[in-house]
Amino acid sequence: MQAWRVHANGEPREVMRLDEIPEPKPGAGELLVRVRAANVNFPDAMMCRGEYQIVPPLPFTPGIEVCGEPVAVGPDTEGAPAPGSRVIGQPAFPHGGFGELAVVPVAMARPAPPALDDAGAAALHIGYQTGWFALHRRARIQPGETLLVHAAAGGVGSAAVQLGRAAGARVIGVVGGAAKAATARELGCEVVVDRRTDNVIAAVKEATGGRGADVVFDPVGGDAYAKSVKCVAFEGRIVTVGFASGAVPAPGLNHILIKNYAVLGLHWGLYNTREPGLVADCHRELTRLAEEGAISPLISERVPLEGAADAVQRVFDGVTTGRVVVQL
């Protein structure tokens, strides 16, 4: 079978290589899945660079979420989905999603939403789970509140925009560039701020009558966080979900005290081990929202397996909008 593998850490375009390798064998509690679509995520590039919290042994196949068809199960495996069904889930490394076959733990496999095609289903999982847990579990967002989303035209940001609107919030999106601004408007942002040309703080305050944003969704860190603390509302909540800028901010506790706001962390992966029932509940809710048409992953590009390395590099470089999906 063909699969992309990382043989040394570095830039994805330089270290990913399309190899011919033996088919992986599923172990106990695992599925062998024929990959139909694999979503490209920022952590894929971080793994290639050796900078992610998960460090698979070399060589490994990146790709942290897939939509696929179960073709075999490992020994002593109970509750496995039937062959021929569609599932979404997180592959077990070293056999990630950017290959013809991947190994997925049964506990991580969930029914693909019938309302979505393979690419849409592959893109629904991690980004939308992250957005849902950030907004509902951590920030407890309420209808009528104002949600500020950084990188609103990106993969995770676009999910947060849709989920915010589905929750009845008014959404302000921050983007970089005119093309991404147009995408954010199409997603449903009531107000769009271009960080390259606009004053983010002034724009948010103007849009909220000086109050500021009740909830801030921040997958960027760095300067985005620094601006957020200056335009968050009294008793607002800033949810940190990542540091795509590469800069990890150092919150000033005196400022948090003076303005009565909260800074919350969201590492969605921990819920898989600590609260798997909540993850299952979230998947059912996301499936319902997809069925109703309230959410639908923004797929900007569908690339063949041969284009995976370039796609991972471009997502890391921040030049893409929405989701880029490797479709087999």
Secondary structure, DSSP 8 states (H G I E B T S, - for coil): -EEEEE-SSS-HHHHEEEEE-------TTEEEEEEEEEE--HHHHHHHTT-SS----SSBB--S-EEEEEEEE-TT--S---TT--EEE---TTB-SSBSEEEEEGGG-EE--TTS-HHHHHHHHHHHHHHHIIIIIIS---TT-EEEEETTTSHHHHHHHHHHHHTT-EEEEEESSHHHHHHHHHHT-SEEEETTTS-HHHHHHHHTTTS-EEEEEESS-THHHHHHTTSEEEEEEEEE---TTS------HHHHHHHT-EEEE--THHHHHH-HHHHHHHHHHHHHHHHHTS----EEEEE-GGGHHHHHHHHHHT---SEEEEE-
